[in-house]
Amino acid sequence: MPRLTCAEWGSSPLCQLDGAIDARKCAIADDMLRSIPDTSMIPVLMSSGDLIADRRADYAEALLPDDPASAAELYEQALALAPHWTAGWYRLGDIRDKSGLSGAVEAFETALACDPADRLGASLRLDMLRDRSMADAMPPAFVEALFDQYAPKFEAALVDQLSYCGPQLMAEQIAGPVGSVLDLGCGTGLMGVELRPRCAKLTGWDISAEMLRSCRAKGIYDRLEKRDLNALPAPDQTWDLITAADVFIYLGALEKITGWVAMALRPEGQFVFSVEEHNGPEAYVLQDTCRYAHSAPALQDLLYQAGFDCRMTRAVLRMDRDAPVWGLIVLATKRDGSSPASTDGHYTARLPA
Ligand SMILES: C[S@@+](CC[C@H](N)C(=O)[O-])C[C@H]1O[C@@H](n2cnc3c(N)ncnc32)[C@H](O)[C@@H]1O
């Protein structure tokens, strides 16, 4: 078996692995530009549970990239032996999709039927094959598994290799000391490092237990909780500042979370977040990097409707395959009941040095 290299998740090298199961694992990760679920899932997802089916899949991988038609045929044979093998269906869909063979949609649909929680993100691949996105967010099980697996390498990949600077850019927008702060999708705590000196009480929420574990080890936050931002109950307290750094790239539609933040902030409280920017007519799109990007006018309209005045700054958030990733740093201030709405929305562009 040749040594295979996982290319990247968002351009960051993830792993180099040997062996049959790892080869399939790497293939999926490479093709999706991201990683796969945590190691406890690998036997379930990456091995079919049938030795002969696994062997066929190994042969299929060895035929790639030169002969995708034969590789797909071998996967079909493997799946005839192991018809409930999620990763096999996913990989077959991937091979068909990447090589222009028919049947990619059917294969991804079967992967989704085998694992309705969708830890491999087959629904995202289906969305990429459509002209428009059907899902309004990434499957929570996919995001959770992705970041659980990614947590140990997260900072080295994102900060050291990709020059990620979202938290610093966001911190520049925050005026003065604040009392209570909620950091949504706090991850390993990079935003918390910026926030800690400016606030009295700092809480972080994230869907990934492993990201929270790395974060907890740093001792920056007063309180950390595992929460899914797509399933928040009505707020039971108010905050002075709510942040979300590099998180909304995993949430497509922002109506629900924006409405929640509007309820959870005190009047004149601040909502500061970053998004990747896109310039088309849609409010958001799922990019081929498997991250959502949002349009500035649609965001401005959403925030205005939710009761915020906002200012946006255009900036390079990080690098991706040697190209800058442009995004928006958004500072939204909750209008108090008596303030007239600002109509201009202050859209400002700032180019990097
Ligand atoms: C790219 S990381 C950014 C982490 C941190 N904010 C930073 O700037 O370093 C995205 C984080 O958002 C979290 N996340 C994504 N979707 C989420 C959701 N639906 N609920 C809670 N956390 C989520 C991920 O687990 C991950 O830790």
The ligand as an SDF file (V2000), in Angstrom:
LIG
                    3D

 27 29  0  0  0  0  0  0  0  0999 V2000
  -12.9330   27.4860   12.9330 C   0  0  0  0  0  0  0  0  0  0  0  0
  -13.3530   27.1880   14.5940 S   0  0  0  0  0  0  0  0  0  0  0  0
  -13.1560   28.8050   15.3400 C   0  0  0  0  0  0  0  0  0  0  0  0
  -12.9140   28.7180   16.8250 C   0  0  0  0  0  0  0  0  0  0  0  0
  -12.6820   30.0640   17.5070 C   0  0  0  0  0  0  0  0  0  0  0  0
  -13.8590   30.8820   17.4980 N   0  0  0  0  0  0  0  0  0  0  0  0
  -11.5110   30.7720   16.8630 C   0  0  0  0  0  0  0  0  0  0  0  0
  -11.7040   31.8360   16.2740 O   0  0  0  0  0  0  0  0  0  0  0  0
  -10.4040   30.2360   16.9620 O   0  0  0  0  0  0  0  0  0  0  0  0
  -15.0940   27.0000   14.5250 C   0  0  0  0  0  0  0  0  0  0  0  0
  -15.6830   26.5530   15.8490 C   0  0  0  0  0  0  0  0  0  0  0  0
  -17.1020   26.6510   15.7710 O   0  0  0  0  0  0  0  0  0  0  0  0
  -17.6610   25.5180   16.3940 C   0  0  0  0  0  0  0  0  0  0  0  0
  -19.0000   25.3130   15.8380 N   0  0  0  0  0  0  0  0  0  0  0  0
  -19.3320   25.1460   14.5360 C   0  0  0  0  0  0  0  0  0  0  0  0
  -20.6540   24.9490   14.4230 N   0  0  0  0  0  0  0  0  0  0  0  0
  -21.1680   24.9920   15.6740 C   0  0  0  0  0  0  0  0  0  0  0  0
  -22.4760   24.8550   16.2260 C   0  0  0  0  0  0  0  0  0  0  0  0
  -23.5330   24.6030   15.4550 N   0  0  0  0  0  0  0  0  0  0  0  0
  -22.6370   24.9800   17.5590 N   0  0  0  0  0  0  0  0  0  0  0  0
  -21.5840   25.2310   18.3780 C   0  0  0  0  0  0  0  0  0  0  0  0
  -20.3110   25.3500   17.9150 N   0  0  0  0  0  0  0  0  0  0  0  0
  -20.1100   25.2420   16.5840 C   0  0  0  0  0  0  0  0  0  0  0  0
  -16.6960   24.3930   16.0630 C   0  0  0  0  0  0  0  0  0  0  0  0
  -16.8260   23.2900   16.9260 O   0  0  0  0  0  0  0  0  0  0  0  0
  -15.3530   25.1110   16.1810 C   0  0  0  0  0  0  0  0  0  0  0  0
  -14.8160   25.0160   17.4660 O   0  0  0  0  0  0  0  0  0  0  0  0
  1  2  1  0
  2  3  1  0
  2 10  1  0
  3  4  1  0
  4  5  1  0
  5  6  1  0
  5  7  1  0
  7  8  2  0
  7  9  1  0
 10 11  1  0
 11 12  1  0
 11 26  1  0
 12 13  1  0
 13 14  1  0
 13 24  1  0
 14 15  1  0
 14 23  1  0
 15 16  2  0
 16 17  1  0
 17 18  1  0
 17 23  2  0
 18 19  1  0
 18 20  2  0
 20 21  1  0
 21 22  2  0
 22 23  1  0
 24 25  1  0
 24 26  1  0
 26 27  1  0
M  CHG  2   2   1   9  -1
M  END
$$$$
